[in-house]
């Protein structure tokens, strides 16, 4: 898989993940590593907490397609989940 294709998959995955509420993420043990099928390929996904602030969680997303070079330099992005206030 080309890096450009992996970037598109990363953007799609981030769009899906950022829709989940804070209550979902509170239950996840980080770093969270798993493999899923996307575009006919096994994609490795790693989710990490970049920031845990009083108002939000900043979650990093890294994807690789099991190629040796991407294990060291994966395609990555991040998103912010607002915490419930009150």
C-alpha positions in Angstrom: 0.0 0.0 0.0 1.3 3.4 -0.9 1.8 6.0 1.8 -0.7 8.3 0.1 -3.4 5.6 0.4 -2.5 5.0 4.1 -2.9 8.8 4.7 -6.5 8.6 3.3 -7.2 5.6 5.6 -5.8 7.5 8.6 -8.0 10.5 7.9 -11.1 8.2 7.6 -10.2 6.4 10.8 -9.7 9.6 12.8 -13.1 10.9 11.5 -14.7 7.7 12.9 -12.8 7.7 16.2 -13.4 11.4 17.1 -17.1 10.8 17.0 -16.9 8.5 20.1 -17.7 10.3 23.4 -15.3 10.8 26.3 -17.0 8.0 28.3 -15.8 5.5 25.6 -12.2 6.7 25.8 -12.2 6.7 29.6 -12.6 2.9 29.5 -9.7 2.3 27.0 -6.3 1.2 28.3 -3.6 3.2 26.5 -1.5 2.6 24.5 -4.2 0.7 22.6 -2.8 -1.4 19.7 -4.8 -3.5 17.3 -5.1 -4.7 13.7 -8.1 -4.1 11.4 -8.9 -4.8 7.8 -9.2 -1.7 5.7 -9.0 -1.5 1.9 -8.2 -5.2 1.7 -5.1 -5.0 3.9 -4.2 -5.6 7.5 -3.6 -2.2 9.1 -1.9 -1.8 12.4 -3.3 0.9 14.6 -1.8 2.4 17.7 -3.7 4.9 19.9 -1.9 6.9 22.5 -2.7 9.7 24.9 -0.8 12.8 24.0 -2.4 15.1 26.5 -4.8 14.5 29.4 -6.0 17.9 30.3 -8.9 18.9 32.6 -11.0 19.9 29.6 -10.0 17.4 26.9 -8.0 14.3 25.9 -5.6 14.6 23.0 -5.3 11.1 21.3 -2.6 10.2 18.8 -3.3 7.7 16.0 -0.5 5.9 14.1 -1.1 3.5 11.2 1.2 1.1 9.4 0.6 -1.6 6.8 3.2 -4.0 8.1 5.9 -2.8 5.8 9.3 -2.6 7.5 9.8 1.1 6.8 6.4 2.2 8.1 7.0 0.3 11.4 9.6 3.0 12.1 7.8 6.0 10.4 4.0 5.3 10.5 1.4 7.6 9.1 0.0 9.5 12.0 -2.6 12.1 13.1 -4.4 13.0 16.3 -7.8 14.3 17.5 -9.2 15.9 20.6 -12.1 14.6 22.7 -13.8 17.1 25.0 -14.5 16.0 28.5 -17.9 16.4 30.1 -18.1 19.5 32.2 -20.2 20.0 35.2 
